[in-house]
Amino acid sequence: MTKIRNIKILSIVLLIAILATACFKQPVYDDVPEIAFKAFDYTGSEYIVDDSGFLLLTFTDGDGDIGKDTNDDPTLNLFIETVYSFTNPLTEAFVLPNVPYNGTTDDISGEIKIRLNSIYDESEYDLRDQLAPGLIRDTVTMNIRIKDRAGNYSNTITTPKLPRYFP
């Protein structure tokens, strides 16, 4: 009796294990990275000189080669073009750290959080700004893309308009 009971229990456990693994499909992403804008979080109530903010992006990559290869790798792989309404755009490049694998496949997805310093150019202050503080004077958008270690560039995303306040 106990032998039959043990076989039944083992069969049920095996069936549950098979059903549980069958429910989880491994993601399949393109080898070319893809990014999407998630949010821009200000650190203060207004975005002014000396404030900073966090740019939040999501990403997917089919071959899992996002970020630098080693700690000594200086390869620039995050590109942000800040487009101002009244001045020339500013393009900057940064180094993303290596994104480790977290599973059994090369396909990875996640979130990138980038701390940005002020998007306000202090040299633009003049007398009228000092007379009317706290007003939105300009907006900024950012065009962003990343490059994986294989040299594939992601899609380019554009953030919504971000207000630039005068203090």
C-alpha positions in Angstrom: 0.0 0.0 0.0 2.6 2.5 1.0 4.6 1.8 -2.2 1.5 2.6 -4.3 0.9 5.7 -2.2 4.5 6.9 -2.7 4.2 6.3 -6.5 1.0 8.4 -6.6 2.6 11.2 -4.6 5.7 11.2 -6.8 3.5 11.2 -9.9 1.5 14.2 -8.7 4.7 16.1 -7.8 6.2 15.3 -11.2 3.0 16.4 -12.9 2.9 19.7 -11.0 6.6 20.3 -11.8 6.0 19.7 -15.5 3.0 21.9 -15.6 4.8 24.7 -13.7 7.8 24.7 -16.1 5.5 24.6 -19.1 3.7 27.8 -17.9 6.9 29.9 -18.0 7.9 30.9 -21.5 11.4 32.3 -21.9 11.4 35.7 -23.5 12.8 36.1 -27.0 14.2 39.5 -27.8 15.9 40.9 -30.9 19.7 41.1 -30.7 19.4 44.8 -31.5 18.7 46.5 -28.2 15.4 48.3 -27.7 14.7 51.1 -25.2 11.7 52.9 -24.0 11.1 56.0 -21.9 9.6 55.3 -18.5 9.9 58.5 -16.5 11.9 61.5 -15.5 12.0 62.0 -11.7 13.0 65.4 -10.4 14.8 65.5 -7.1 13.2 68.8 -6.2 9.8 70.4 -6.7 11.2 72.5 -9.5 14.0 71.7 -11.9 16.4 74.6 -11.4 20.2 75.2 -11.3 22.0 72.7 -9.1 19.0 70.3 -9.1 19.3 67.0 -10.7 16.9 64.3 -11.8 16.7 60.7 -12.8 16.0 59.5 -16.3 14.3 56.1 -16.2 14.5 53.8 -19.3 13.5 50.2 -19.9 15.4 48.0 -22.3 15.5 44.6 -23.9 18.3 42.8 -25.7 18.4 39.3 -27.2 22.1 38.6 -26.9 22.5 40.2 -23.5 25.5 42.4 -24.3 24.4 45.7 -22.8 27.0 47.8 -21.0 30.7 47.7 -20.8 32.6 44.4 -21.1 35.0 44.8 -18.2 35.5 47.3 -15.4 38.4 48.8 -17.5 36.3 49.1 -20.7 35.9 52.9 -21.4 33.6 52.3 -24.4 30.8 55.0 -24.6 27.5 53.2 -25.1 24.8 55.7 -23.9 24.1 58.7 -26.0 21.9 61.6 -24.9 21.2 64.7 -27.1 19.5 67.4 -25.0 17.5 69.7 -27.3 16.7 73.1 -25.9 14.1 75.4 -27.3 16.3 78.5 -27.6 19.9 77.2 -27.9 21.9 74.6 -29.7 21.5 70.9 -28.8 24.1 69.3 -26.5 25.2 65.7 -27.2 26.8 63.8 -24.4 28.0 60.2 -24.3 28.3 58.0 -21.2 29.4 54.5 -20.1 26.7 52.0 -19.0 28.0 49.4 -16.6 27.8 45.7 -17.6 24.3 44.3 -17.2 24.7 40.8 -15.7 22.8 37.8 -16.9 20.0 36.8 -14.6 18.7 33.5 -15.8 19.4 30.7 -18.2 19.1 32.6 -21.5 21.0 35.5 -23.2 17.8 37.5 -23.5 17.7 40.3 -20.9 15.4 43.1 -20.0 15.5 45.7 -17.3 15.5 49.3 -16.3 18.3 51.9 -16.6 18.3 54.7 -14.1 20.5 57.7 -15.1 21.3 60.6 -12.7 21.5 63.8 -14.7 22.8 67.1 -13.5 20.9 70.3 -14.2 19.5 70.7 -17.7 19.6 74.4 -17.1 22.6 76.3 -18.5 23.5 78.9 -15.8 25.1 81.2 -18.5 21.6 81.9 -19.7 20.7 84.0 -16.7 20.0 87.7 -17.3 18.3 90.5 -15.5 14.7 89.6 -16.7 15.2 86.1 -15.1 16.0 87.6 -11.8 12.9 89.8 -12.0 10.5 86.9 -12.6 11.8 83.8 -10.8 10.0 80.4 -10.8 8.5 80.7 -14.3 8.9 78.2 -17.0 11.2 79.8 -19.6 12.0 76.9 -21.8 11.4 73.2 -22.3 13.9 70.4 -23.1 13.6 67.1 -24.8 16.2 64.4 -24.9 16.9 62.0 -27.7 18.5 58.8 -26.3 19.9 55.6 -27.7 22.3 52.9 -26.5 24.9 50.7 -28.2 25.6 47.1 -27.3 29.0 45.5 -27.3 28.3 44.0 -30.8 28.0 47.6 -32.1 24.2 47.5 -32.6 22.5 50.8 -31.9 19.1 50.7 -30.3 16.1 52.7 -31.4 16.3 56.4 -30.6 13.6 57.6 -28.2 12.6 61.1 -27.4 11.4 62.2 -24.0 8.4 64.3 -23.4 9.0 68.0 -23.0 10.6 68.7 -19.6 10.2 72.2 -18.2 13.2 74.4 -17.4 12.5 76.8 -14.5 14.4 79.9 -13.5 15.1 80.0 -9.7 
